[in-house]
Amino acid sequence: MGLLKDWRDHAYGLDDRTPEGEKFWYDHFQQEKSIYEKILGNPKEYIKGTIKELAELFGVSIETMVGVLDGIDDSLINSNNLEEADENTVVSLAYDVEKLYMNMVGCNAEWLYTLPQWDDILTEERRKELYKIEKSSKTIVKPPKVGRNDPCPCGSGKKYKKCCGAN
């Protein structure tokens, strides 16, 4: 069984409405925040090593490190392909700055996208722009309702009720 599958089975198998699940996710998010503070602390230096080495570097369990790697993978310049990874698999944390920020916003991870380290990486104006782009990308805009006597939107020139709106 791979580390990623173990992580997902354990983490997503917990009900976050139970005391055990709530504690697990609270602890995980605190550790994740600490890791991101270090990763973002020197944005020009990308961290690379085995999963075991990174877990030791950040002072977390291998399972927690895999969870963080799973979360950041969509924001990396090159995916780490965690499906077959074991603790000796070399991974890179080279991330796309704007993509990482937008993914944090998209996940509603306020504890991450509001970290003070972002001040040295992206201007406040750019963060606001990225925030707005990410939030609006999930907004569903309904087209205006076509009235019975309006021209049919198919372009036939007929009234809607006599064309596509006919029963």
FENPEGI-V641841 format. One record per pair of residues at least 12 apart in sequence whose C-alpha atoms are under 10 Angstrom apart, sorted by the first residue. I is the first residue (numbers start at 0). J is the second residue. D is the distance in whole Angstrom. If there is no record, write none. Layout:
BEGIN
I;J;D
I;J;D
END
This chain:
BEGIN
0;82;10
0;83;9
0;84;10
0;85;9
1;81;8
1;82;7
1;83;6
1;84;6
1;85;6
1;86;10
2;50;10
2;61;8
2;62;7
2;64;10
2;65;7
2;66;9
2;81;8
2;82;8
2;83;8
2;84;6
2;85;6
2;86;8
3;62;8
3;65;6
3;66;8
3;68;9
3;69;7
3;80;10
3;81;6
3;82;6
3;83;8
3;84;7
3;85;9
4;65;10
4;81;9
4;82;7
4;83;9
4;84;10
5;62;8
5;65;9
5;66;10
6;61;9
6;62;6
6;63;8
6;64;9
6;65;7
6;66;6
6;69;9
7;62;10
7;65;9
7;66;8
7;69;9
9;62;9
10;23;8
10;24;8
10;27;10
10;62;9
10;63;10
10;66;8
11;24;10
26;63;10
27;59;10
27;62;10
27;63;7
27;64;10
27;66;8
27;67;9
28;63;10
28;67;9
28;108;9
28;110;8
28;111;9
29;110;9
29;111;10
30;57;9
30;58;9
30;59;7
30;60;10
30;63;8
30;64;9
30;67;9
31;57;10
31;59;9
31;63;8
31;64;8
31;66;9
31;67;6
31;68;10
31;70;10
31;110;10
31;111;9
32;67;10
32;108;10
32;110;7
32;111;6
32;112;10
32;114;8
33;57;8
33;58;10
33;59;10
33;111;9
34;53;10
34;54;10
34;56;9
34;57;6
34;58;9
34;59;9
34;64;9
34;67;8
35;57;10
35;67;9
35;71;10
35;111;7
35;112;10
35;114;9
35;116;9
36;111;8
36;114;7
36;115;8
36;116;7
36;117;9
37;57;8
37;116;9
38;57;10
38;92;8
38;93;10
38;94;10
38;116;9
39;94;10
39;96;9
39;114;9
39;115;9
39;116;6
39;117;7
39;119;9
39;120;8
40;115;9
40;116;6
40;117;9
40;119;9
40;120;9
41;116;9
41;119;9
41;120;9
42;93;9
42;94;9
42;96;8
42;116;9
42;117;9
42;119;9
42;120;7
43;93;9
43;120;9
44;92;9
44;93;8
45;91;7
45;92;6
45;93;5
45;94;8
46;90;9
46;91;6
46;92;5
46;93;7
46;94;10
47;89;7
47;90;6
47;91;4
47;92;6
47;93;8
48;87;9
48;88;8
48;89;5
48;90;6
48;91;7
48;92;9
49;84;10
49;85;9
49;86;6
49;87;5
49;88;5
49;89;4
49;90;6
49;91;9
50;62;9
50;64;7
50;65;7
50;68;9
50;84;8
50;85;7
50;86;5
50;87;6
50;88;6
50;89;6
50;90;7
50;91;9
51;64;8
51;65;10
51;85;9
51;86;5
51;87;6
51;88;8
51;89;9
52;64;10
52;86;8
52;87;8
52;88;10
52;89;9
52;90;10
53;65;10
53;86;10
53;89;9
53;90;9
53;91;10
53;92;10
54;86;9
61;85;10
61;86;7
62;86;10
64;86;10
65;81;8
65;84;9
65;85;10
65;86;9
68;80;10
68;81;8
68;90;9
68;91;9
68;92;8
69;81;7
69;82;10
70;99;10
70;102;9
70;103;9
70;106;10
71;92;8
71;93;10
71;94;8
71;98;10
71;99;7
71;102;9
71;103;9
72;91;10
72;92;8
72;93;10
72;94;9
72;99;9
73;94;9
73;95;9
73;98;8
73;99;8
73;102;8
74;92;9
74;93;9
74;94;6
74;95;6
74;96;8
74;97;9
74;98;5
74;99;5
74;100;8
74;101;9
74;102;7
74;103;9
75;91;8
75;92;7
75;93;6
75;94;4
75;95;6
75;96;9
75;98;8
75;99;8
76;91;9
76;92;8
76;93;6
76;94;5
76;95;6
76;96;9
76;98;9
77;90;10
77;91;8
77;92;9
77;93;7
77;94;8
77;95;9
78;90;9
78;91;8
78;92;9
78;93;9
78;94;10
79;91;7
79;92;9
96;117;10
96;120;8
96;121;8
97;120;10
97;121;8
97;125;9
97;126;8
97;129;7
98;129;9
98;133;10
99;111;10
99;112;9
100;112;6
100;113;10
100;117;9
100;121;9
100;126;8
100;129;8
100;130;8
100;133;9
101;126;9
101;128;10
101;129;6
101;130;6
101;131;9
101;132;8
101;133;6
101;134;9
102;129;10
102;130;10
102;133;8
103;130;9
103;133;10
104;126;10
104;129;9
104;130;6
104;131;9
104;132;10
104;133;7
104;134;8
105;130;8
105;132;10
105;133;6
105;134;7
105;136;9
105;137;9
107;134;10
112;126;9
112;130;9
113;126;10
145;159;7
145;160;10
145;164;9
146;158;9
146;159;7
146;160;8
146;164;9
147;159;5
147;160;5
147;161;8
147;162;10
147;163;10
147;164;7
147;165;9
148;160;6
148;161;9
148;164;10
150;162;9
151;163;7
151;164;8
END
